[in-house]
């Protein structure tokens, strides 16, 4: 147990150490003023802009949002065609057929929304072309899109011009995602992750039979899968597969990559608004919530399953159901909490087999979508809750709320309220529909309280753009493909557009001089209020659902 705790402390310490330098780098990468990075990346970017016809000119928030929606919509359509036609396209040595219409619809939206919900098995559902041109392409484009919007949002809050979507998208890929993924890919390959275009290998087993062992360009796939908070696995069992996560070192690097960008963005924010304390408060608040969730989940997972404990079965290693022996309980639950907190969705253990409390906390990470959150989109949610905290504090003292010197008035709060309500509406509305209709109920593997958890987890993962699942749910059906596809699309783009509108509105306002009565948002007091807002406004919305699912399951074991 001591070794487990020590390994977790080392991992979290490494994340904390690299967060600030990474945040400073991101701020420089997206700075429209001349920086040393322009000497390195500028020539290549100018060539891309010239070929693409992109002009480096500022857009209004409406132009930025339209560019975002139409560009992503076109990419979804393009990749949908690749999935449908992969059976007749090249780089298909295993002869995988084209996807059916609803599955292609779901998969295209899933990867373009940074969700990576997989209703297919990676090694048998896609050709190499589908993996590289379809999946790998979107694994760069999707996080690049969200990062670009987050930077534009922060620019708006600081009073600067929103920027240009295409410039920000290119920079997010050329200056951030590609260089880091390139280096990480080589590290994974050195650790034993396969990287080949050769077909699967047929081997003779010790029992005298034969077995097909899948392989492919996994190394390059894996690095951006984690860095971009994508999470979709090359193999069906994701990072539980030894080819995708061979040892403790690869597991450690994957966790750091998942943490890297979400933990860096608060420091980027602090630097861009000219007050580093603002970013530190947000970072510390998220770290504290994460540590509480992780500690609680680790405690319950190491206690084992009460039902099995009652039979006298030895549980010294904790609840090992669904977990890989090479990682053990500690690294498995750490990975589960990181992947749901950062909205990555990669798994090295089967989340459906977590203890009720462990599964509930993984689910709560996604319900809140503020404990780091995914690249860009999650941090926008954090700032949204920060503005809600300021608004509630202003109401209590009878002052017009101010955030970064800008008054938050009716227009902004209406947009924020609509954005905040959309998340529970998508999750609870879709879950109610699935539990009501036979098309949804027929694939639930558990008729008890855990069945409710399976359904809620699936739609929460979709709405939060996470992609992990309680895989006891047989979700590869037209009903689930279409319903989760709609939830993923709305959950992704609705919030990005409305929060861009908030940024545009605040950018046009004059800065209000700070007075003795101004509520400062760079203090520990605000951090406490922000954490309280996470739970009062966010968690209480879903409390009845958690009681009906994981809490009831735990109490009845």
N, C-alpha and C positions, 0 to 999 in steps of 0.2 A: 504493500500500500504506500509506503514511504517513497519507493521508486516511482510509482505512478504519479503521486503528487508532485515530486521533484521534476519529472518530465513535463508536467502541465505548467509548472511555474516557469521553467526554462522557455517553453514555447510562448507563453504570454509575455515574458520579459523581452524576448526577441521581437515580438510584434510591437511592443511599446517603443523599443529602441529605434526601429526603422520607420515608425509612423511619421515623425516630424520631418526627417530628411526627405522622405517620399512626398510629403505634403508641400514642402518648399519647392521641390522639383516640378510638381504639377502646376504650381502657380506660375513658375517661369515658362513652362511648356506652353501655356495658354495666354501668355502676355503678348498683346499686340504691339507693344513697344519693342525696340531692338534689344535682343538678349544674346549672350554667347551661343545659345542653342540654335539660333538662326544660321550661324556659320556652318553647323553640322547638318541640320535638316533642311535649311532654306532652299538650296539648289534643287533638291529632289522634289520638295513641295511646290516650288514655282513651276517646275516641269509638269507636275500633276495638275496644277491649277490651269496652266496654259492648255494642256490637252483636253481638260474637262470643261474649259470655258468658264471657270469660276473666277469671279472678281472679288478681291478682298475689300468688301464694303460692308458697313454695318447695316443690319436689318432691324425693322421694328419687331416687336414680340409676335405680331400676327404673321409677318413674313417668315420669321424663324419657325413658328409652329407649323405653318403650311409646308415649309420645306421639310420639316421633320416627318410629318404625317405622310406626305406624298412620296418621299424618298423611301421610307420604310414600307409603305404599301406596295411600291413597285418591286422592292426586293423580295417581299413575301410572295408576290405573284411569280417572279422569276424562279425562285427556289421551289415553289409548288410544282412548276412544270418539270424541274429536274427530278423531283421525287416521283412524279407520275410516270415519267418516261425513262427512268433509270434502267429498266429491263432491256431497252433497245439502244442504250448509250454505251460508250466504251468504259474501260476500267471497271469491269464487272466480272472478275474471274470466277466468282462463285455462282454466277447466274441468278442473282436475286431479282425477282420480278418487281415491276413498278408498284408503288403503294396504291391502295384503294383511295377513292376521292376524299372520304372523311378523315382518314389517317394522314394523308398528305396535307390536308387543310390544317389539321391539328399540329402536325410537326413543323410546318412552315411558320405558323404563328408562334408556336412554342419557342423556337430558336431565335426568331426575330424580336421577340419580346424579352429575351434574356431569361426565359423561364426554363427551357430545356426539359419540359415534361415529356417523358418518352413512353408512348403507348405501344412501342415496338421494342424488340431486342436488338441492340446496336449491331452486333456482329453478323446477324442473319437478316435484318430488316433493310439494310442499306448497302449499296455497292460502294467501292472505294471512291467513285466519282461523287456519289451522293454524300459520303462522309466529308470529302475534301472541298468540293465546289459548293455543296449545299450547307452542310453543318459547319465546317471550319470557317467558311466565308462569313456566316451569320454570327459565329462566335467572336469575330472581331467587330463586325458592324453594329451588333446589338449593344454591347457595353460601350462602344465608342459613341453611339447615339446618346445613351443615358449620361455619360460623362460630359459630353458637349452641352447637354441641356442643364446639367447641374452647374457647370461653369457659367453659362449664360444667366442662370437664375441668381447666382452670387453677384455677377456683374450688375444686374438690375438692383439688387439690394444695396449695393455700394454706391449707386447713383451713376454708374458708368453706362455706356452704350451696351445693348444686349450682345452685340457681336454678329458673326455670320455663321450659320449652321454648318455650311459645307467646309469652311475653314476649320472650325472646331472639330468636326468629325474627322477630317483628314489628320489634324494634329493629334487627336486622341489615339489614332492608329499608328501613325508614323513615329511619334515622339514618346509614346507610352507603351501601348500594347505590343507592338511588333518587337522592339528591342528587348523588352523583358521576357516575352514569350520565347524569343529566339534563344536567349541564354538558358532559360529554364528548360527548354526542350532538350538541349544538349546534356544538361545535368541528368534529366530523367533517362535519357538513352544510355548514359554512362552507368546509371544505377540498374540497368537491365530491362528497361521498358522497350518493347519491340518498335522498330521503325523500318517498314518494308512494304513494297507493293505486291509481294508474292502472295499467292492464294493460301488458303488454310492447309495445314499439314495433316496427313493421315498417319497415325502411329499405331503400333501394336501394343495392347495393354498387357499387364501381367497375367490377366485371366485368359489370354489367348484371343481376345476380341480386337476390334479396331475402334479408333476414336478420332474424330475430326477436331483439330486444335486451331482455333481461329487466331489470326494475327493481322497486322496491317500497320499503317502509319500512325501508331499510337502515341509516340513520343511528342510529336508536334501538336497533336490533338490535345494531349493531356495538359500541356503548359497553359494554353489559352483557356482551356476548360476551367481551370482554377483561377487564373489571374483575372479573367473577365467576369468572374462570378456567374459563369454559365452553368456548369454542373452536369451537363449531359455526358454520359459515358460512351466510350467506343464499344465497350462490352456491356451486355445486358445488366450485369451485377455491379457495374460502375467501379468505383475504387476499392471494392471488396475483392476484385479479380487480381490475382498475383501479377498478371502482365500489366495492369494499370496502376498498381500500388504494391510493389514487390517487398518493401521492407520498412523499418521504422524511420529511416532517413527520408525516403520518398514521402512517407506520411507526414513528417515534420515539414517538409518543403511545401507540400500541398496545402497544409493549414496556413503557413505563412503567406502563400500566394493568395489564398482566399481573403485573408485579413488585409493584405497590402493596400489596396486602393480605398476600401471603405474606411480604414483607420487613418489614412493620409488626408482624406478630404476635409475633416475639421480644421487641420492645420493650413490647408490651402485656403479655406474660407477665412480664417483669421488673418492670413497674410494679405488676401485680396481686399478685405474691408479695412485694412490698416490698423487692426487691433488684435494681435495674436492671442490675447486673453479670451476673446470670444470663442476662438476655436478650441482652446484648452478646456474651457468649461464644458463644451459639448462632448469632447473626447473623454474626459474623466467621467461624465455622467453615463455615457454608454458603456465604458469599461466597468463601472460599478454594478450596473444592472446585469451585464454579462456575467460577472464573477458570481453574483448571487444566484443566477439561474444555473450556471455551471456547477457550483458547489452543491446545490440542492439536487440536481439531476444525478451527479456523481454519488451522492450519499445513497439515494434510493436504488441506483443500479448496482452498487456494491453490496447492498443488503440482500440481493437476490429476489426471486419471486416468492411471495408469501405462501402461495399454494404449493409450490414445490418444496419450500423449506419445511412445511408441515409434514411432509412424507418422510423426512429424515435424509433427503439427498444432500450431499455435501455441496456447499455453495461458497467455499472460501474465495473463489475468484469472482464472486458476484453473479449477476444474471448474464450468463454467456450465450443464451439463446439468440441465434441470428448474428453472432459476432465472430470475427476472425481471431483464432487463437494467437496469431502473430502480433496482433495489436492489443488484445485483452480488453477488459472493461473500461479502463481509464482512457486510453487513446481512442476507443470507439465512441464513448460518450462525449469526449472533447471534440472529436470530428463532427459528431451529430449536432452539437450546440453551435459550433462555428459555422457549419454549412447552412443552418437555418437562421442564424443571426445575420450572416452576410448575404443571405438570399442566394446562395450558390446552388444548392440542391444536389451536389455530389454526395455520395454515401460510401462509407467503408463498413457499414453495418446495416442490417435491415431495420428500418425505423418501425415497421409494424410489430417487431418483437421487443421493442423497448418496454420497460415497465410502465404502468399507467402514468406515473408522475413524470418519468423521464420523457415519455411521448408527449405529455401535456406541455412540458416546458419547451420542447422543440417546436410544438405547435404555437405556443404563445409568442415565441420569437417572431414567427411569421404574422401572427395576428396583430402584434404591435408594429412590426416592420420599421422599428426605430432603433433597435439594438444593433448599431452599425448600418444595417440595411445593405442592399446591393450597390453596385457601382453607380453612383449618380442618383438614381431614382430613390434609393433608400435615404441618402443624405438630404434630399429635398424634403422627404417626409419628416426627418429630424428638425429641419428648419421650420416646417409647417407647425410642428408641435411647439417649437420655441415661440412662434408668433401667437399661438393659442395661449401659451403660458403667460405671455406679456399681456394679452387681451384680458384674461381672467384676473390677473394682478391689477390691471388698470381699473376694472370694474369694482374691485374690492376697496380701492382707495378713492374712487370717484374721479379718476383722471383719464383723459384720452390716451390710450396705449400708444407707445412709441417703440419702434424697433430700428436700431442703427440710425437714430435721429429722424426717422420718417414716421409720420402718424399713420396708424392702422385704423382705417375707417370702415364704413359700411360696405363699400364695394369689395375691399380686400377680404373682409370677414365672411361675406357671402360666398365668395369663391373658395375660401379655405373650408368653410362649413360643408359645401357641396363635395369638395374633394375628400374630406374626412369621412363623410357619410357613405360615399361610393364604395369604400372598402368593405364595411360590414354588409352593405346591401348586396353586393356581388356574392359574398361568401354565404351569408345566411339565406338569401333568396334562392340561390342555386342549390344549396344543400336541402332546403325545404322541398324544392321541386324534385330533386333526385330521390328523397325519402318518400315522396308521395306517389310518384309514378312507377309502375312496374318495370319500365325500362331502366330505371336507376337502381331499384331495389334488387333485381334479379342477379346482379353480379357482386353483391355484398357477401363476403365469405363468413361474416359473423352476425348473427341475428340479435346479439345482445348490445350492451352499451358500447362495446368496442366497434361495432358496425357503424354507430353514429360517428365515432371518432374517425373511422376510415373515410367517410363521406366528407366531413368537415375539413379533414386534413387535405383531401384532394383539391377542394375548391379554394382553401386558404393558400395552398402551395401555388395554385394557378393565379389567384388574384395578387399575391405578393411577388409573383415572378420568381419563385424558388425552384420548383420542379421536382423536388423529392416527393415520395409518396409512401403511404401505408400499402405496400404492394399485395396485401391479401385481397385488395379490391380488383376485380377483373374489369379494368377500365378500357380495354381495347375494343369498344363497341361504338357504333355510330352515335348513340346518345351521348356517351361520355366524350367522344372525340369532338363533337360539335359544341356541347355545352361548356366544356373546359376551354375550348378554343375561343369562344366568345368572351368568357370571363378573363382569360389571359389578355386578349386584345384591349378590352375596355379598361381592365385594371392597370395596364401599362400606359396607354396613351391619354386617357382621360385626365389623370393626375398631372402628367407632364405638361399638357396644354393649359390646364387651369392655373397651375402654379407659374407657368410662363406669363400668364395674364396678370397674376399678382406682382411678379417682378417688374413687368412693364408699367404697371400702375404706380408702384413705389418709386421706380426710376424717374418718373416725371415729377415727383414731389420735391419740394424744397426741404432742406435739412432744418429741423427745429433746434434752436440753441439749447444746450443742456443746462438744466437748472438744478437746484437742490432737491426738487421734487421728482426729478427724472429717475425712473426705475432702471438701474444699470443691469445689463445682461452679460456682464463679464465677471460676475462674482460667484462665490460658492453658494450664496443664498439662491441665486437664480438657478444654479445647478440642481439644488434640492427641489425647487418648485417645478423645474422641467421634469425631473424623475416622477414627481407626484402627478404631473399632467399626463405622462405616459400611462400611468395606471388608472387614474380617475377617469380620464376621457377615453383612453384606449382599451385597457383591459376589462373595465366594468361592462363595456359594450358586449363583450363575448362571455362574460362570467356564467350566465345561465347555460350556454352551450357547453362550456367546459364542465359544469356540474353534471349535465346529462350524459356526457361522454366519459372522459378519463377519470374524473373524480368519482363518479358512480361505479366505474369499473374497479377502481382501487378499493373502494369501501366494500365491495361485494366479493373480493378475492378470498 
